[in-house]
Amino acid sequence: MANFHEHLILNRWLLSLFNQRDLHAFKERLGDDRFVGIDEETGQTRFFEQLNNSIFHTDALPVHDLRRYDLHIIAHWRRITARRNRQEGHVLQMKYFQYLSLLFTEIYLDWYFNRHEDLLMALNDTLRRYRQEKESRELQPYIAEDLNRIAFWNATGSGKTLLMHVNILQFRHYCQGKMDKTIILTPNEGLSRQHVEELTLSGLNGVLFDKNKSKSGSVFDIEVIDINKLAESGRDKTVAVEAFAGRNLVLVDEGHRGTSGEAWMQRREALIGSGFAFEYSATFGQAVAKGKTVAAQEEDMRKKKAKWMFGTGSLKKLDDAQQAQLALSTAEKAEARQDALFAVYAKAVLFDYSYKFFYADGYGKESLILNMEAADYARHDRLYFTACLLAFYQQIYLFEQGGKLLDEWNLAPPLWIFVGNRVADENSDIFQVLDFLAFFLRERATVLPWLQDLLADRAQIVNKGGNNLFACRFV
């Protein structure tokens, strides 16, 4: 059975326009730093010059369209980075995956607004061919109502905030007719405030939503609101979804949030209304991989009706007449399409730069799992903490000694984070950390020999194989 990555029909269609099935060839041709920036002679990006190449050529994407999209991206990117460039003292350039994300968006929006029927036919043709070549979960054909949502599966740290700002400008360029509102939906108020600051840096007019203040209604006002302030009906600290009714452009940060609750999904759909949605998440795959297809969602709805009408949730126990009474209405079928999360996002993810691609490009974190025996931890917990503290000190030491040699890597100072789940009681994780730090500072006669052994690479704690857990860590 194909995995969620392989089910991404929209992404598959866009890749096919360049005669590709994945990002490999793009990375090979565009990932080199030589192709970053603008060609002074042509005024196009150097990415464009590489894409205008036989390996990427298909009749589905004429070069004059590709050239036009490229110029749009340049103009939008320059607008949102102008203030940032002045503040940082250098020009912010696109990585190849950021450029491709924006290029795919250009193509989609152009087709959505100017070739709507062609887009619908192309996606259904891609879906049909995919089902012929892969054993996959059943996805229903695209309908027009599926097309007003696109999603970006971009790893944390891949620059989705800047992409979001360009997406706003891209949408405004193609949109035929004024939108009622432009709304950025976030998981919490802290992130909302951060978005407003980032919008200002990009030269865009973003404001925190305030239910007590009237808005100008201008399409150029971007209202930022967190999901906790949305409700069925307005209260002191919430606002009714119907207050946003209309034709809105909605950009959902952390688009996977709320996927476990039908009420939240329905509110989000009401917020989008007859408008358009961009969704962004680093973890779409984990969030929706176990979600339902439309067929499964419809079956669940029929089971609920059966339990209510006939006292049983088993459809097999019902006769034909009873089964007929469970037929779903048009509205119920539309609701099933909306709540079938696997199908929704399999058909909506436009660009897949999830963590596996991010990591392969050298941007991901390198993790070290020590696999210490639980019994050893109970016996050597303070020694283990001392070794970890020494490892942290070593990072700080190297960071401070590195000086200008490290500047080009744009590294932040090392940070030591303790992750725990108990806070209040005396056995809390926080108490253990504070207790250890007190021990380290107080019991000098015990700690100094430990440090000497660790620096001399003498084994103090071993793993399951009997090997020194901190071998060669402090040479």
C-alpha positions, 0 to 999 in steps of 0.5 A: 500500500502506498504511503501518504507521500505517494498519495499527494495527487496535486503535488504529483501533477505539478511535478509532472509538468516538469517531467519529474516524480520527486525533488531529486532532479530539482535538487541536483540542478537547482541546489547548487549555490551557483544558481542562487540569485538573479541573472543581471543580463536576463533579469530572471532567476538563475533557477529559471535558466536551469529549469528552461532545460530539456530535462524539465521540458514538457509541452504542458508548461510553455517557456513564456509562462515559466518566464512570467511566473519567475518574474512574479516571484522576483517582484514579490520576494523583493517586496517582502525582503526589502526591509529585512535586507536593510536590517540584516545588511545582506540580501536574503536569497531563496533556497531551491525548495522555497523557489519551487514552492512559490513556482508551484503556487504560481502555476496553481493559482494561474490555472485556478483563476484562468483555467479552472476546468482544465485544472479539474480535468488535469487533476482527475487525470493524474488521480486516474493514472495514479490509481492504475499504477499504485495500490492505494487508498481510494480517493474520490475524483476532484470536484470544483469545491476541492480546489479552493484549498492548497497545503504546504508540507514544509519542515520546521525551519524551511522558511514557511513564514516568508513563503506565506507572505509571498503567497498572499501577494501571489493570491492578490495578483491572480484573484478576480474580485475583492476578498472580504478579509485576509485572515491568518489563523494560528494555534495560540496568541503568542504565535499571532503576535509573532506573525504580526511582527513578521508581517511588518518586517515584510512590509505588509499590514497585519493586525491582531484581530480585536472583536471590539474594534471595527475594521476598514474592510480593506483587502490589504488589512491582514487580521491575525487570530488564534483558533482559541478565539473561534466559537459557535457563538461569541462570548467575552473572549471568543468570536462567533465564526459567522462574524467572518462569513463571506469570501475570505482568504484564510492562511492556516499556520500549523494546518494540522492543528484541530484535525482531531476535532470535527467542530474545529474543522467545521468552524475552519470551513465556515471561516473559509466560506466561498473563499480560498485557503492556504495551509502550512504544517511540518507534520501533515503526514503524522496528523492525517495518515490515519485519517479517513477517506470519503468512503470510510467517513460516509460509512461512519455517518451511516453507522451513527444514523443506524444506531440512532434509528434502529439501535445498532451500529452494525450495517450488516444487521439491517435489511435493504429497506432499513439500509435505504433509510440511511442514504446520506443527503447532499449536505451530509455527503459534503460534510463527509468530504470535508471531514475525511482528512486523509482524502482532503490533504492527499488532494490538497498538498501542493508541495512536499518538503517534509522533514525527510527532504529537509534532513537530506539537504543537511538542515535537520538536527543530528540526534544522539540517543545514548540508550542507557539501561534504566538500572544504570540510570538509577545508580548513576543518575548524578554522574550521568548529569555531570557528564551531560553538563560537561558536554554542554560546557564543551559546546559553549567553550567551542562556541566561544573559542570559534570566534569569526570562524563560526560567523559564516554558519550563523550559529546561535549560542548552545542551549541545554533543554530539559524536557519533562512532564511532571511539575508540581510534586516533590518528585517532579522533573523540575525538582530533579534538575534543580536538585542535581545542579545544587549537588554539582555546586555543593559536592565538589569532592565527589564531582571533581574526580568524576570530571577527571575520569570523563576527561581522561576517557575512563569508562564510568557508565556503559551501554548495553554492549559494555561500551563507554557511554561517553567514549571520546566525547571530551578529547 
